């Protein structure tokens, strides 16, 4: 599976034309408009789009700064899904699904495996190992079953519909203001609810309170900043909200299993999940 992360500003346009089918998944709160086959599709964090093989897609970024994950689905990957799920996946139907644009609901599982795949390929720089092969198969398999469910009038809920309006608004605000000093203090006003209500809803639906969620997301971004080598470790620590280098280093090692300086030198994380 080919993978590319497209980062663009509002109004920027990218034209994609690939022999293999292509999947477009906006990340975080990004929104893109995709024109393909004479039709336009608005794709956001609640959806993902399948572009047929050989089709020309024009992708315009709507968000102030958008990040879109672009994945290629090769015929070999389609055949692997058919073989792996023998008796469950019909090859003719799968080929038909991949032959037309498909705007599909972004389920919680699709969202998790897409982000995990990006982490393995772009951050850990792994490819063609057990983890990436499993994730590639799962992503392609989900195309088939989501399309089949739609044909049978059993449309699955997207991740957006799986969250309450309050939590969706809270998470969108955190993602849009990830490095703002007062981002947590602004949540009750943004969500039009008390701090305790926001806390309970966030923890119930996402399994984390806003503060640890914010810390993990900032650490994830710090890893990308360090790998870019545009900033020193101390600068990155300050950018993601740590006043103490020691505190940043300890939190970074707990989450990724390596030192910040190791990440800056290109050493791959060990993908620890503690935050």
C-alpha positions in Angstrom: 0.0 0.0 0.0 1.4 3.4 -1.0 1.1 6.1 1.7 1.4 9.9 1.6 0.6 12.6 4.0 -0.6 15.8 2.2 -0.3 19.0 4.3 -2.0 22.1 2.8 -3.4 25.5 3.6 -6.9 26.7 2.8 -7.5 26.9 -0.9 -4.5 24.7 -1.9 -5.3 22.2 -4.6 -3.6 18.8 -5.3 -4.4 16.6 -8.3 -4.1 12.9 -7.8 -4.0 10.4 -10.6 -2.9 6.9 -9.8 -3.1 3.5 -11.5 -4.2 1.9 -8.2 -7.3 2.9 -6.3 -6.8 5.7 -3.7 -8.2 6.3 -0.2 -8.4 9.8 1.1 -8.7 10.3 4.9 -8.6 13.8 6.3 -7.0 13.8 9.8 -8.1 15.6 13.0 -10.5 18.4 12.0 -9.4 18.7 8.4 -11.9 19.1 5.6 -11.3 18.7 1.9 -13.5 18.9 -1.2 -12.7 16.2 -3.8 -13.9 16.4 -7.4 -13.8 13.0 -9.2 -15.7 11.5 -12.0 -17.8 14.7 -12.5 -19.0 14.8 -8.9 -17.8 16.7 -5.8 -17.5 15.2 -2.3 -16.9 17.0 0.9 -14.7 14.7 3.1 -14.1 15.4 6.8 -13.2 13.5 9.9 -16.6 11.7 9.8 -15.9 10.2 6.3 -13.3 8.8 3.9 -13.4 8.6 0.1 -12.4 5.8 -2.2 -11.2 7.1 -5.6 -11.3 4.4 -8.4 -8.1 3.2 -10.0 -7.1 5.4 -13.0 -9.4 8.2 -12.0 -8.2 11.8 -11.7 -9.1 13.5 -8.4 -8.8 17.2 -7.6 -8.4 17.7 -3.9 -9.0 21.2 -2.5 -8.2 21.9 1.2 -11.0 23.8 3.0 -9.4 23.9 6.5 -7.0 26.7 7.6 -4.3 24.0 7.7 -5.3 20.5 6.6 -3.6 17.1 6.8 -4.9 14.3 4.5 -3.8 10.7 4.5 -3.6 9.3 0.9 -3.4 5.5 0.7 -3.1 3.4 -2.5 -5.1 0.1 -2.8 -3.2 -2.1 -5.2 -4.8 -5.1 -7.0 -2.4 -7.3 -5.0 -3.9 -6.0 -1.7 -7.4 -6.6 -3.0 -6.5 -10.2 -3.8 -4.9 -10.6 -0.4 -8.2 -9.5 1.3 -10.1 -12.0 -0.8 -7.7 -14.8 0.2 -7.6 -13.8 3.8 -11.4 -13.6 4.2 -12.2 -16.5 1.9 -15.9 -17.2 1.8 -16.7 -13.8 3.3 -15.4 -11.4 0.6 -16.6 -11.8 -2.9 -14.0 -10.8 -5.5 -16.4 -9.6 -8.1 -18.3 -7.4 -5.7 -15.1 -6.0 -4.3 -13.9 -5.1 -7.8 -17.2 -3.4 -8.4 -17.0 -1.4 -5.2 -13.5 -0.2 -6.1 -14.7 0.8 -9.6 -16.7 3.9 -8.5 -16.2 6.8 -6.0 -17.3 5.7 -2.5 -17.9 8.2 0.3 -17.9 5.9 3.3 -18.6 6.5 7.0 -15.4 6.8 9.2 -16.1 4.3 11.9 -14.1 4.2 15.1 -12.2 1.1 13.9 -11.3 2.7 10.5 -10.2 5.9 12.3 -8.0 3.9 14.7 -6.3 1.7 12.1 -5.7 4.6 9.7 -3.9 6.6 12.4 -2.0 3.6 13.5 -0.9 2.9 10.0 0.3 6.5 9.6 2.2 6.1 12.8 3.9 2.9 11.7 4.8 4.2 8.2 5.5 7.9 8.7 6.8 8.0 12.3 8.3 4.5 12.9 9.3 4.3 9.3 8.2 0.6 9.1 6.9 -1.1 6.0 6.2 -4.7 4.9 6.3 -6.0 8.4 3.6 -7.9 10.4 2.0 -4.7 11.8 1.8 -2.8 8.5 0.6 -5.9 6.6 -2.2 -6.4 9.1 -3.2 -2.8 9.1 -3.3 -2.6 5.3 -5.5 -5.7 5.1 -7.8 -4.3 7.7 -8.2 -0.9 5.9 -8.9 -2.6 2.6 -11.3 -5.1 4.2 -13.3 -2.3 5.8 -14.0 -0.8 2.3 -15.6 -4.1 1.3 -17.8 -4.5 4.3 -18.8 -0.9 4.5 -19.9 -1.0 0.9 -21.7 -4.3 1.3 -23.5 -3.0 4.4 -24.6 0.0 2.5 -26.0 -2.2 -0.3 -28.0 -4.1 2.3 -29.3 -0.8 3.8 -27.3 -1.3 7.0 -25.3 1.9 6.9 -22.9 2.0 9.9 -22.5 5.1 12.1 -19.4 7.3 11.6 -17.2 8.3 14.4 -18.8 11.8 14.5 -22.2 10.3 15.1 -20.7 8.1 17.7 -19.8 11.1 19.9 -22.2 13.6 21.5 -22.2 17.1 20.1 -20.6 18.3 23.3 -17.6 16.0 23.0 -17.3 16.5 19.3 -17.1 20.3 19.9 -14.6 19.9 22.7 -12.3 17.7 20.7 -12.5 19.9 17.7 -11.5 22.9 19.8 -8.6 21.0 21.4 -7.3 19.9 18.0 -7.6 23.4 16.5 -5.8 25.1 19.4 -3.5 22.3 20.4 -0.6 24.5 21.6 -2.7 27.4 23.1 -1.9 28.0 26.8 -5.6 28.5 27.8 -7.1 25.8 25.5 -8.5 23.8 28.5 -9.8 26.8 30.3 -11.8 27.8 27.2 -13.6 24.4 26.9 -16.6 25.2 29.1 -17.3 28.4 27.1 -16.8 26.7 23.8 -19.0 23.8 24.7 -21.6 25.9 26.5 -21.4 23.6 29.5 -19.8 23.5 33.0 -16.3 22.2 33.4 -17.5 19.2 35.3 -20.0 18.3 32.6 -17.3 18.5 29.9 -15.0 16.4 32.0 -17.6 13.6 32.6 -18.7 13.5 28.9 -15.2 13.5 27.5 -14.0 10.7 29.9 -17.1 8.6 29.3 -17.0 8.8 25.5 -13.2 8.9 24.8 -11.8 7.1 27.9 -9.6 10.1 28.8 -10.2 13.4 30.5 -9.3 16.5 28.4 -5.9 17.0 30.1 -4.4 13.6 29.4 -5.9 13.6 25.9 -4.2 17.0 25.3 -0.9 15.8 26.7 -0.8 12.7 24.5 -1.7 14.7 21.4 1.0 17.3 22.1 3.5 14.5 22.6 2.5 13.0 19.3 3.1 16.4 17.6 6.4 16.8 19.4 7.6 13.6 17.8 6.9 14.9 14.4 8.6 18.3 15.3 11.7 16.5 16.5 11.9 14.3 13.4 11.8 17.5 11.2 15.0 18.7 12.9 13.9 22.3 12.5 13.9 22.9 16.3 16.1 21.9 19.2 14.7 19.6 21.9 14.4 22.5 24.3 12.4 24.5 21.7 10.1 21.6 21.1 9.5 21.1 24.8 8.5 24.7 25.1 6.3 24.6 22.0 4.2 21.7 23.4 3.7 23.2 26.8 6.6 21.9 29.0 8.4 24.5 31.1 10.9 21.8 32.3 13.1 19.9 29.9 13.2 17.0 32.5 9.4 16.8 32.6 9.2 16.8 28.8 11.9 14.1 28.5 10.3 11.9 31.1 6.8 12.2 29.4 8.3 11.6 26.0 10.2 8.4 27.1 7.0 7.1 28.8 5.0 7.5 25.6 7.6 6.5 23.0 10.3 4.5 24.8 13.1 6.7 23.5 14.6 10.0 24.5 13.7 13.2 22.6 17.2 13.5 21.3 17.0 9.9 19.9 13.9 10.9 18.0 15.7 13.9 16.6 18.5 11.6 15.4 16.0 9.4 13.6 15.7 6.5 16.0 12.3 4.9 15.7 9.9 5.0 18.7 9.0 1.8 20.5 5.3 2.7 20.4 4.6 2.7 24.1 1.0 3.7 24.9 1.5 5.3 28.3 1.1 9.0 28.3 
